Amino acid sequence: MVSSGCAVLFFNLQNARWLKLLLAFSGAYLFGISVLHLLPEVYDQAGPKAGIYILTGFFIQLFLDYFSGGIEHGHVHLHEKSKRFPYAIFISLCLHSFLEGMPLHDHHHAGGDGHSHGNSLLLGIILHKIPVAVVLMALLLQSGLSKWRAVLWLLVFAAMMPLGTALSHFLGEHFIRDVAHYPALILGVVLGILLHISTTILFESNENHLFNRYKFGVIIFGILIAYLTQ
């Protein structure tokens, strides 16, 4: 993720077509694992409360979108020149990444109860973060920051997901170990976030029919990979 953001220092990537296709693939993959793997798991663990957790995450992301401008799903206007640090965008992206990291520890350390989708969730989040990191780095440079300061801020953003994982582990071990459905609650909230982002990516319009054909193929491929992921 950091390396993809740093690539902006050497190449003009933010408008590259392959980056848009990668965003479409990551959206399809996230949607696929959400529906095929994570959704059944959350309902299996939390029962009827699962819907509340998922809707909570969905509306959290809707709120974060208000401040981020939709960078998480590819909506950004780099042509709008601004020399101010994008505080609202940066904080929103950090909160988004922090929340996404919270269910990862429980998933990677799950027992033999069939809950083994931690690697697919981690992969989906990382793939999604590549185009986000590219756009964020471009925004940081556009705000007038030096290259080294922009890289430092990018490292702060990259640290948010592991920090979320670490905090979730700490809370689970020391404070809320006995809270019913805590893993399902966290996973359900993140699932709602992922559903918001992935569906927005999949249903947004594109510039021409040729690109739409490429995007459709990439989406089908992403769903197929999600289906094959165990």
N, C-alpha and C positions, 0 to 999 in steps of 0.2 A: 504493500500500500504506500509506504513512504517512498520507495523507489519509483513507483508510477507517478507520484506527485512531483518528485525531483526531476523527472524526465521533462517537465514543462520548462525547466531551465535551459534545455538544449533543443527542444523541438516544439513546434506549434501543434499541440495535441487536442486542445479543447474542442476544436471543430472537426476532428478527424472522424471519418465515417465508421472506421472499425471500432472507435470508442462508443459510438451510438449503438452499434450492433452488439458490443459487449454489454452495454447497459440493458439492451433488450434480452440478451441471453440470461443475464443475472436476474432480471425481473421474472422471466419465465421459470428459471430454476427455483427461485425463492417461492413463487406461486405453487410450483409443483410439489416441493417438499412440504409446504405449508398445508396443502389440501390432502396429499397422499400420506404423509407421515405425522406431522405435528398436530394437525387438527384432531385425528382420532386419538392421539396420545393424551392431549389435554382433556378431552371429554372422558377418556377412560379414567384419568386420575381425579378430575374435579366434578364429574357428573354435570348436573344442571347449571352449576355455577360457572362452568367454562365459558358460556356465552357472555356473561358479565365481564369476565377477565378479558376476553377478546375484544369486546366493544370498548372497554376502557383503553386498551392499547391503540385501537383504531382512532379514537378521539384525541388521545395524547399526540399521535402523529399529525392529526389534523391541526392541532394547536401549534405544534412545532413548525409545520409548514408555513404558518402565518409569518414567522420570523425568518425562516431559512429561505423563503422564496421558492421552495420546491427543488432545491439542489439534489436532494436525496433521490429524486426520480427524473433528473435531467432537465429541470426547468431553471435556466439561469440566463441572465442578460449581460454578457461580458462587454457588449458594445456600449453599455451605459457607463461612461468613465466616472470614477469616483476615487478621490485621494484619501478617503477616510477608511480606517480599519473596519472591516465588516463584523462588528461585535455581535450583532443579533444573529447573523448567519453562523458565525463560528460557535457561539454558545449553544445554539440550537443543534448544530451538527454534533457537538461534543455530548450533549444530553442524549441525543439519538443513539450515538455509538455506545455510550455508557450503558444504556438500557439494553441494547442488543447483546452486550457481553454478559449480562447477569445470569441467564439460564445455562451458559456454556459449561460451568463447572459441574453442575448437577448432571448434565447430559453425559459429560465425559467420564464421570465416576458412577454412572448408574450400574445397578447390579444386573443379574441375569433375568430381569423381568420383561425383557423384550424392548426396553427403551434404549435403543442403540443408534440414535440419529444425530448424535453430537457432531460427528465429523461432517455430515452433510450440511448441518446448520452452520457450522463454522465456515465451510467452503463457500456456501451461498453468501454469507455476510462479507467474506473477504473479496469475492468476485464483485459484489455490489460496491464495495468501498474503493475499488480501483478508479472508476470514472469519477466518483465523488472527490477523491484525493486530487485528481487532475484539475478539476474545476476549482476546488478550494485553493490550490496552489496558484492558479491563474488569478483568482480574486485577490489573494494576498499580495502578489506582485503588482497587480493593478492598483492596489491601495497605496503604493509608494514605499513599501517595505524593501529593505535590502534583501538579496538572495539568502544570506545566512539567517537573517531574522525570520524570513518566510519559512525556511526549513525548520527552524526551532518551533514555530507555531504548528507546523505540520506534524512534528514529533509529539507535541502536546495532544493534538487530535488523535494520532495513532495510539497513544497511551490510554485513551478513554475506554476502549473495549476491554483490555486486560484489567483495568482498574475496576470496571463493573463486575467482571468475573471474580476478582479478589474480594470485593466488598460482599458480594452475594455469598461467597464461601464463608467469610468471617461471620456474617449475620446468621447464616444457617447453623454454624457450629457453636456459636456462643450466646445467641439471643433468641432466635426463633426456631430452634430445632424441632420443637413440638407443635408448631403452628400447622394446623391441618391444611393440606393442599398448597403449602408454600411453593414447592417446585412447579406445581401446575399453575399457580397464580402468576409467577414470574414468566413462565413459558407462554401462558395465555396472553399476557400483556404484550410480549414481544411478537407473538403470532399476529395479534391485531395490527401492530406496527408494520410487520412484513406484508400483510394482506393489503394494507393501504398503499404501501409503496409499489408493490409488484403489480397490482391491478391498475394503478395510475400509469405505470410504465407501459403496460400491455395495451391500454386503450387510448393512449395519446396519439394524436395525428402526426403524420410525417410529411416531408416536403414533396415527394413524388411517388408515383406508383411503382417505379422500379425499386426504390428503396423499401417500399412496403413489402414487395415480394421477398427481398432479402431478409427483412425483419421477420416476416412470417415463417420463413424457413428456420431462422435462428431460434424463434420462439418454440417451434415444434421440437427442435433439437434439445432445447433446454428442458422442456417438459419430459422428453424421453429420458434424458440423463437423470432427472429427478425420480422418474419411475424406477429406473434401474438401481438407484442409490439405496443401500441398506444401512 
